[in-house]
Every structure is written in structure tokens, then in C-alpha cells.
Amino acid sequence: MASEKSLMRKSHFMGTKIRNLRKRNHLTMEDLSARCVRIDPELAPSVSYLSMIERGKRVPGSAMLAVIAKVFEKSPDWFLDDVPEEEDITPDKGRRGGINGMALEPSFLFSRDILQIAIPEMLSQTGVSGRQFAQLLIRAHQEHHQNHFPDLERAADEVGGKNLHLTAEDLLAIAKRLGMKVRFFSEGAAPAVDENGIPQRQLVTSYFEPPASIFINNLLKTQPERLKYDLAVHIGHCVLHNKDGLKRVLTVGDGMGAPEPASSTVNAQDMLGAWRDFESSFFAGALLCPKVPFRQLLERNGYEIGTHAKIGVSASVAMRRMTVVSPYPHWHYFDAYAPGKLKAVYRGNGIPLPWGNMRQVPDPCQHWAVFRMLSEPSDGSSAQISILDVDGSPRIYCCESVKVDDLAGNHHVLCAGIDLNPAIEAQGTDALSLAEELKHQCVSAGGQGPIPAPIRRQLMSIARILNINWVERGIDKGARLICSRGAACPRQPACYPGSCQGR
């Protein structure tokens, strides 16, 4: 380790290196300071001192530099090169991410008038209902912006005061302050079928009745996490939409007694209602898990799914909020019901859909963690490292899944995951080559197996930089090949007859 005098002589590029390395890893100065505190509270730099280091106005001592270096899994000497390489001093200025679309040319074919004529015909041909189409548009908008909706965040912060520990009583008080009356009703779960004709059980948990009444199912008194969420959604509807006079019903389970018939009509009211439902739901998550304090809580707990219990919210709310508040933007989230229904989907990292969320597909890949958990008993951590071809190139993903029951008694699996390729690239490693090598190892092992030691060391370093505990657990369990459809199975022999092996 260099002496203090040596640090002074070699510190010319140190602040620039720390700043650009921090930015490549999507960390604010508050994030970096908090990470350092976790390593050594006594030696960690404050935010203001870190700012001076990055601007070259202060030089950290050797012990403090060692703490900063540990966050990024670097040697302290890496920061002391007299002439850094270009990538050391140039931040990644790429856009935040999100799912890319295709160029729509010639553009005149996609004018408003043409789309208004074409969409109803398209829906009648595909069997997609107008409401499903509205939800698909909203999801595309959400994924393109990677869950970044600052106006909704601010509205929730103003109402809740960024309080991470709101109780049901707090939310009842907020509703009363907004002029809303809360009443309770009794109703049990009832048999129903979803749009695919699959039997489910459905329960009405709450509804808003104009002009200002919220009705809550008595069953929620035994489920404070769900009670808080439902109240937060209705508060969001009140704040964002000024109690627009439309009835809002919250349910668990799918269907209303019969499959929803496909409609070739895009109802403007359905489109507006679907958008307002999304806004109210997003607001509810932001109210219960305000961005800054929830992010700090997750950082302290290594993004463990069980952190949701510390603030009395459901795993679903916490996992969806992870995709919003994490400094790492490349997340996905699935909520899967048996035998093949994706009720909720978010793909800010562009991961292909393993099953269609509009209808079932005949050849789903059985190796996705979220679907294996639907049929297999879960034992310990469900963390999984997966290799999946996307647009002809392999990508490395890691996810953590949890099996839960909704209030109506339906079993389902929640899954939160990340794309590791951008994190690998941020450390100066060729992610594509590493993923190709890991894919080859898995193919040779019949589709899954231990991760070779050199790759394991690199991935473990990435996991510690990301500060996500379940990535390390996934690495310990090895890697598994998955595919977006059975017809593109990369395993040898393939899992499905007639599949295109090795693609």
C-alpha cells in the first residue's frame, strides 16, 4: 500500500477515477458514502468529503482509499496510476436503458388517423381485448422509461412525508384528511375463471364508491400489508385524479365468473381507466416505500426479499419497488400463476417474455426459476443464474423468486431479477465473451452445472459491487440454460422434440 506522501504524488486522476467509476455503477455520492459506511463506519467518507475528493480538493488517506476501493472490488493502487487508461477517466454516457423498439417506417403509416382505423381490426384478428391492449401499451411505456415517474414519486412524498413506516392507522388518517370515508364490508372468495378459462378464486378486497367512500373487505383486517396497499391505492386515486367519479374495484385472483370476451373495440374509457389504475398502483408503492429511505433500507440489507417484513408491506410491493429505487437500472419482475399465466410483467432490462401474458403458449421453457417454483417444492433460496440468448447473443441473468398465496388462496410466484451483462461491462470486462464461455460450459454439462472458477470470481466481484446478496447465492448454485420458447432450446439433447438446438 502506498505511503501518505505517495498518495499525494499520485492523486492527480484519483478523484476523476472515483467519480466516473461511481457513475458507471449508477451510484450517487450518498450511495457510495453509505456503501463505505457498511464496510467501515469509522473510515467512511461523508458525502461532502467525498465530493471534495472527486473534485480534487482533498486526498483520502490510505485507509479511507482502501474502503472506497473495496466498494468497487478494486486494488487501491488502481486509483493511483499516473496516467489512467481512457476508460478509467471516461464515464459511460449511454442512455439509462429500457426496452428498445423498432423503427416505424414509413412513418405516415403510423399516423393517429391510420392507427385509429387499424387497431380495432388488429384486435379482432389477434383476439386481444381492448383492455388487454391498453395494459400492453402502459407496460411498454413503463418499460421504456424503466419505471421512472418522478411526478408520481413527488405526489406520494408530499402525502406521506417520505415516512417508511406508515401504519394502517396512518393511512386511515390520511384518507380522512383528504375527505374520504372508510367503511368495511364482508365478502368471501368466490370461484371464477381467468381469460384463459383456468379456474381461479377471486376476492374483492376493496372499492372506491363516488363521491368519497372507500369500502374495505373485513378480511383485510387480518392482512395489514394488503390493507395498507389498498388504502394507498385509493388515496392515490383521490390525489391524482380528484375522485373522478368512476368506481374503482381492487381484487385478487382473475376473472369475474366467466372468461372476458375478446373485443375489437378500443373503449376510450377503458384506456383512461387502465392508465389511472397504473398511476394509482405506482403511487401506492411510492407512498409505502418512499424512494430514498427504501433504497437505503435495501442497501443495508443487501436487497434481500425478506426486507419487506421490516416495514410491513407485501413481498409484491417491495419487489416491484426494487426495480424503481435501485441504482442499477437493469431489472425485471414477474408475477406468475399456474399453469401458465403472467399476471404482472416488467422488463426494464429487455429480457424476453418466457410466456405470453395474454394467453398460454404450448412450449414454455421449464427451466425459468419462476416457473419451476410453481410446480416444485421450494427449499432455501431460489436464486438462479441463467444464460439466455437475446437477439442472437447470450446474456447472464440472476433472479430470486418467492412462492406466496394471495388473499383468495391462489398460489403464485413472484420473481425479481437483473441483467448482469451491463454490470460486467461497467468493470471493463467483455460481457459477451464471458457469457459465451459460460454458455458453452453449460451446454457441455447438459444444460446446467457449476460455474468455472475464473468466471465465478468475476461474477462474485460483480455481486459485491451491486450489493445484492442473492446474486452471490445464485453463483454458488451454478448456472442454468434457459430459452424464451421450447422451439429455441439451446440444450443438447433438447428438452423439446423438434427444437432448434444450439441457437
Steps between C-alpha positions, in 0.01 A plus 500: 500500500631841410620743770309823570766702311471261207124550503549874465738454206276254317160651571468705183237277337364341819192720538411463133537122518279477810234725348482319167513156657216607729295627207561186291353304791199738522583609856436844646753644745248416774497138378879476495533654846239255635682205342823615666321529835397135473865401455651725769290768675809664649692544175212559257499844333201726549312620193659844522850357541442260212396796285828674580695182416332474161572866426865458596477728804580221747713187487374206708738324734612150412249341739207699359610425143504129587136527610398676176696245296322213677160632386610463137701181551816678387853511635582839658795523262255503208402853602862616512614444142680809376338476154166315507361319201230676303216291641617586852431870451206488259159428648242288325268754343260244359131550556341358810362197319157355456356290222584625153236511233527461125508793260154553352549587135343637291380720787180615326359147545509557876313827509223542757223471241639180347553338840147583611373313195745207518503419872140368527562266205829387652330418831225302330762295315722429801229440759649764731237702682501878512586496871788258444630725224485799734697309762758399239549863397543606863754224563697604192501859625608387847782282365624763257538749788632232739244584765617860519194712585623792714162680506334199663791464744471866603124475547544200729780670696281806559218288638707260710790725598749229386405293805625145453295362788145610425246291693145416402387761754722760330341423164149515645589843641628614159178382334295689758710812448424479128128491574447129434285271712613142563246224555531124527303217335502121521547282193693175449691363203293357216579255216588666170693436180762716333509608136665169410217304662719389792315460833601755761358643818422871505450737788394864496733662752381860477329754279455874469142623473445859379504761628737421789448156658752216529359156577744247648445125530505394867748225406766768454495566874695175533737601217643843591743495207213471251285745698775761475543441127128529421469820705808641325353426156173677580689794652698517176178503299373786714820705478583440134156489343296722729248220576398499135161340572587156362468194718834323563502134607808316629503121488732203540469206262388524138165507326149603594325164466558458125782559251519853366383502139741642247388837372596679181410831662754719674282672755636843592370461855683167535823662383462785748402263779797270436742795508352637821517154657871489418561847640315420822689173543837666438406777744411237763843339471671839524290595804576178689863473385625857443795498265790633710435330836394173335812500286711552812320213675563268206866603488541415869337160448662397171167512309367196684137433409413448867574868565132568424402368843707770676264772376177302487441484125443199278779327312329603176509872583862481619622305196329734255651798680847343479484545125435872554729606784813292429792698358544211255234547229501160325220311682208275416202387707245222443190391691407150376191291568468131411483348251627774270382851576718805544276740686760776535805564285775761505807472274714808540799283405340376179483132598271310258166381631516131597123467464252729336307693762197521271465124455682176564763367259543130416877478559608705804857448616485290816832629635400857588519529880160668527326208327696221665380635833138471391529122483797413720523528879726788599786433739729784608596780264355492150780713355596393149765602248360455149646533151252606234553591134358845421513613138755226426741585785516340846422705810549406865207562733449439870167491680347422837149356521257451786181292515200670659122465532266785421207588727267279296722195552659489153864390487738717299870579470664842509835542327741795494812481286779696336702490179866459599653586162497880553659459846771280349568756226518779760802326653687493169433132418361378167159378616418328171817289506446407864135406433603294194754311709247433777241388245749257346574356844128449568439338159790262563353410840159417353338837567609591850788463739758671723649828385873468414728660759630793285146603398377441854759745637397767251129456570555501877680832464205638302254373764687681776515823299125478437445420870230242419537199728297256294731544201775338708264217599410444136868477407552240773222286348647504148357611165207376292411543132153637432320601181211726408314210336553125487547522123828688561636263765883529519548175692648186350293288495214748477215502750243507220473281190567689182663800670785687338794394717790727570335822393 
